[in-house]
Amino acid sequence: MTEPATKPARRMRELLAEDGIVVSPGVYDGYSVRMVEKMGFRTACTTGAGLANSRMGVPDVGIMGLTDNLEACRMMARSVSIPVMADADTGYGNAIAVYHTIERFEEAGLAGVNIEDQVSPKRCGHMTGKDVIDMREMARKIEAACDARKDDDFIVLARTDAIAVEGIEGAIRRARLYAAAGADLIFADAIGGEEQIKRLVDASPVPVSVNMGFGIRNRPTTPLIPVKRLEALGVKRVTLPRMLPAAALMAMENALSILKGAMESGEVADHPDLLYGIDDIWALMGQPEIKAMEQRYADLDAIALPEDRAAS
């Protein structure tokens, strides 16, 4: 009998327990999550901003609700063998709503979720105009999240956006409280740089996750820091939620621009350097495996029919 595959949450716990830093690219659809797995990354995280942008065509300002987020995350988690953690925003309400949210994401096959302490409606952590709830209220939300999970391996990551409102001191104070409430990981969004990261790592009773955003492009808030340097600072996990959506947007704009040029010139534009071929897409999506299954189940001659028995 084949041994059951390790559950996503258990596998994520194992990765976090290993030496070294865990790198988790952000995903927002079937293409991106399968590409992360194909390229050898051992885990992925969903990007709430990427989902709100790509699925609904709206900015990350709290418009996307639980149902839209959950269904997208469910489909991505079931598409790959690597563990996927989800961005559950503020948990969609009070502590009772968080309890319900955790139940749904665990049932959907995610390895864990982020819950943040912003007021509702939330906004992207790198936008201006953020505010945070009372840290005691957030602590209760974390308690509810921990109580809701059926599997203790399911990871509850507490995100704080307090740096923009209360500074690094406020974020550290919240991190300590959230860890005491049961959070497995701490994440302070829009953190200012190496000095603040080191302070948070040294002060946090649980491992720290850092958001490197675009990964290979700088931004005005958290500066780009090499993964090896983050590891040296004691960071356990780094996420790159904006990299793949931004890369896809750049590629789409380039392709459409070339198409418009070809339309105007009347010439053929053949760019295998810019576009995946159909065989590449089929391979990424598992088409060869589906074809093999089709052939197996279409083989009717291999089925032994029961012998006809004449009535006695």
C-alpha positions in Angstrom: 0.0 0.0 0.0 1.3 3.4 -0.9 2.2 5.7 2.0 0.0 8.8 2.1 1.6 12.0 1.0 2.7 14.4 3.7 0.0 16.9 4.4 0.8 20.4 3.3 0.8 21.9 6.8 3.2 19.1 8.1 5.5 19.7 5.1 5.5 23.4 5.7 6.4 22.8 9.4 9.3 20.6 8.2 10.6 23.3 5.9 10.5 25.9 8.7 12.3 23.4 11.0 15.2 22.9 8.6 18.3 25.0 8.6 18.3 28.0 6.3 15.7 30.4 5.0 12.4 29.4 3.3 11.8 31.3 0.0 8.1 31.5 -0.9 7.2 33.2 -4.2 3.7 34.8 -4.4 1.1 33.1 -6.7 -2.3 34.2 -8.0 -3.5 31.5 -10.5 -2.8 28.0 -11.8 -0.1 29.2 -14.2 1.9 30.9 -11.5 1.6 28.2 -8.8 2.6 25.4 -11.2 5.5 27.5 -12.5 6.8 28.0 -8.9 6.7 24.3 -8.4 8.4 23.6 -11.8 11.2 26.0 -11.0 12.1 24.0 -7.9 10.7 26.2 -5.1 9.5 24.1 -2.2 6.6 26.3 -1.2 4.5 29.2 -2.4 2.2 31.8 -0.9 -0.9 33.4 -2.4 -0.9 37.2 -2.8 -4.0 38.9 -1.7 -3.2 41.9 -3.8 -2.5 39.7 -6.9 -5.8 37.9 -6.4 -7.8 41.1 -6.0 -6.1 42.7 -9.0 -6.2 39.6 -11.3 -9.6 38.1 -10.4 -11.6 41.2 -9.8 -9.7 44.0 -11.6 -9.7 46.1 -8.4 -6.9 47.5 -6.1 -6.1 45.8 -2.9 -8.3 47.9 -0.7 -10.5 45.3 1.0 -13.0 44.7 -1.8 -12.2 41.0 -2.2 -14.1 38.9 0.3 -13.7 35.5 1.8 -15.5 33.5 -0.9 -13.5 34.9 -3.8 -10.2 34.5 -2.0 -11.0 31.0 -0.6 -12.0 29.5 -4.0 -8.9 30.8 -5.7 -6.7 29.5 -3.0 -8.4 26.1 -3.0 -7.8 25.7 -6.7 -4.1 26.6 -6.4 -3.4 24.4 -3.4 -4.8 21.3 -5.1 -2.9 22.0 -8.3 0.6 21.3 -6.9 2.4 19.0 -4.4 4.3 21.8 -2.6 2.6 23.5 0.4 0.8 26.8 -0.2 0.1 29.4 2.5 -2.7 31.9 2.0 -3.2 35.6 2.6 -6.5 35.8 4.6 -6.4 39.6 5.0 -8.0 40.6 8.3 -9.9 37.3 8.7 -13.0 39.0 7.4 -14.4 40.3 10.7 -14.1 39.7 14.4 -12.7 36.7 16.2 -15.7 34.6 15.4 -15.3 35.4 11.7 -11.6 34.5 11.9 -12.5 31.1 13.5 -14.8 30.4 10.5 -12.1 31.7 8.0 -9.5 29.3 9.4 -11.8 26.4 9.2 -12.5 27.1 5.6 -8.9 27.6 4.6 -7.7 24.4 6.4 -10.5 22.4 4.7 -9.3 23.8 1.4 -5.9 22.2 1.7 -3.8 25.3 2.6 -0.7 24.9 4.8 -1.5 28.0 6.8 -2.7 31.6 6.6 -1.7 35.2 7.3 -4.1 37.2 9.5 -3.3 40.9 9.8 -4.2 43.6 12.3 -5.4 46.3 10.0 -8.8 47.9 10.4 -11.4 46.9 7.9 -11.5 47.7 5.0 -7.8 46.9 4.8 -5.4 48.0 2.1 -2.1 46.9 0.6 0.5 47.0 3.3 2.6 49.4 1.2 -0.1 52.0 0.6 -0.6 55.1 2.7 -3.6 55.6 5.0 -3.4 52.4 6.9 -4.6 52.0 10.5 -4.5 49.1 12.9 -6.9 47.6 15.5 -6.3 47.4 19.2 -3.6 44.8 19.7 -5.7 43.0 22.3 -8.4 42.5 19.7 -5.9 41.1 17.3 -4.6 38.8 20.1 -8.1 37.4 20.4 -8.3 36.8 16.7 -5.1 34.8 16.8 -6.4 32.8 19.7 -9.6 32.1 17.7 -7.5 31.1 14.7 -5.4 28.6 16.7 -8.6 27.2 18.4 -10.2 26.7 15.0 -7.6 24.6 13.3 -8.1 20.8 13.5 -4.5 20.1 12.7 -2.0 21.7 15.1 0.5 21.8 12.1 -1.7 24.3 10.3 0.3 27.6 10.5 -1.1 30.8 11.8 1.0 33.8 10.8 0.3 37.1 12.5 0.9 40.1 10.3 1.2 43.5 11.8 1.0 46.8 9.9 1.9 48.8 13.0 5.2 50.2 11.7 3.3 52.8 9.6 1.3 53.9 12.6 3.3 53.1 15.8 6.8 52.6 14.5 9.1 49.6 15.0 8.6 49.8 18.7 4.9 49.3 18.4 5.4 46.5 15.9 7.8 44.7 18.3 5.3 45.1 21.2 2.5 43.6 19.0 4.8 40.8 17.8 5.4 39.7 21.3 1.7 39.8 22.2 0.7 37.9 19.0 3.3 35.2 19.7 2.0 34.8 23.2 -1.5 34.4 21.7 -0.3 31.5 19.7 1.1 32.8 16.4 3.6 30.5 14.7 5.2 33.2 12.6 5.4 37.0 12.8 5.4 39.3 9.8 5.7 43.1 10.0 4.8 44.5 6.7 6.5 47.6 5.1 9.4 47.1 7.5 12.1 49.7 6.9 15.3 47.8 6.3 18.0 45.7 7.9 18.1 47.5 11.2 14.4 47.2 11.8 14.4 43.5 10.6 17.2 42.7 13.0 15.4 44.3 15.9 12.2 42.4 15.1 14.1 39.1 14.8 15.9 39.6 18.1 12.7 40.6 19.9 10.3 38.0 18.5 9.7 34.8 20.4 8.7 33.0 17.2 10.3 33.0 13.7 10.0 36.0 11.5 8.8 36.2 7.9 9.8 39.2 5.7 8.1 40.5 2.5 10.5 41.3 -0.3 7.7 42.3 -2.6 8.9 42.4 -6.2 11.9 40.3 -5.4 14.1 41.6 -8.3 12.9 45.2 -8.4 13.2 47.9 -5.7 10.2 49.8 -4.3 9.9 52.9 -2.1 9.1 51.1 1.2 11.0 48.0 2.2 14.3 48.0 0.3 15.6 45.0 -1.6 17.8 42.8 0.6 19.5 39.7 -0.7 18.0 36.4 0.5 21.4 35.3 1.9 21.6 38.6 3.9 18.1 38.1 5.2 19.1 34.6 6.3 22.2 36.1 8.1 19.9 38.5 9.9 17.9 35.5 11.3 14.8 35.7 9.0 13.2 32.3 8.6 10.9 32.9 5.7 10.9 35.4 2.8 7.9 36.0 0.6 7.9 37.7 -2.9 4.2 38.3 -3.4 4.4 40.9 -6.1 7.1 39.4 -8.3 5.1 37.1 -10.6 2.1 39.3 -11.1 4.4 42.2 -12.0 6.5 39.9 -14.3 3.3 38.7 -16.1 2.1 42.3 -16.6 5.4 43.3 -18.1 5.3 40.3 -20.4 1.7 40.9 -21.5 2.4 44.5 -22.3 5.4 43.7 -24.3 3.6 41.0 -26.3 0.6 43.2 -27.0 2.9 46.0 -28.1 4.7 43.7 -30.6 1.3 42.5 -31.9 0.2 46.1 -32.5 3.4 46.8 -34.3 2.9 43.8 -36.5 -0.7 44.8 -37.2 0.4 48.2 -38.4 3.3 46.8 -40.5 1.4 43.9 -42.0 4.4 41.6 -41.2 4.5 38.4 -39.2 5.9 38.7 -35.7 7.2 35.3 -34.5 8.7 35.5 -31.0 9.4 32.1 -29.4 11.7 34.0 -27.1 8.8 35.9 -25.6 6.0 33.3 -25.5 5.6 29.8 -24.2 4.7 27.2 -26.9 1.6 25.1 -26.7 3.7 22.0 -25.8 5.2 24.0 -23.0 1.8 25.0 -21.7 0.5 21.5 -21.9 3.5 20.2 -20.0 3.2 22.8 -17.3 -0.5 22.0 -16.8 -0.1 18.2 -16.7 -1.6 17.4 -20.1 0.7 14.4 -20.7 -0.5 12.9 -17.4 -4.1 13.4 -18.4 -3.5 11.9 -21.8 -2.0 8.8 -20.2 -5.1 8.5 -17.9 -7.4 8.9 -20.9 -5.6 6.0 -22.7 -5.8 3.8 -19.7 -9.5 4.3 -19.1 -10.2 4.0 -22.8 -8.7 0.5 -23.0 -11.9 -1.6 -22.8 -10.2 -4.8 -24.0 -8.2 -5.0 -20.8 -11.4 -5.5 -18.8 -12.3 -9.1 -18.1 -16.0 -9.6 -18.5 -17.9 -12.0 -16.2 -18.8 -15.3 -17.8 -22.4 -15.7 -18.9 -24.1 -18.4 -16.9 -27.1 -20.0 -18.3 -30.1 -20.5 -16.0 -30.2 -24.0 -14.7 
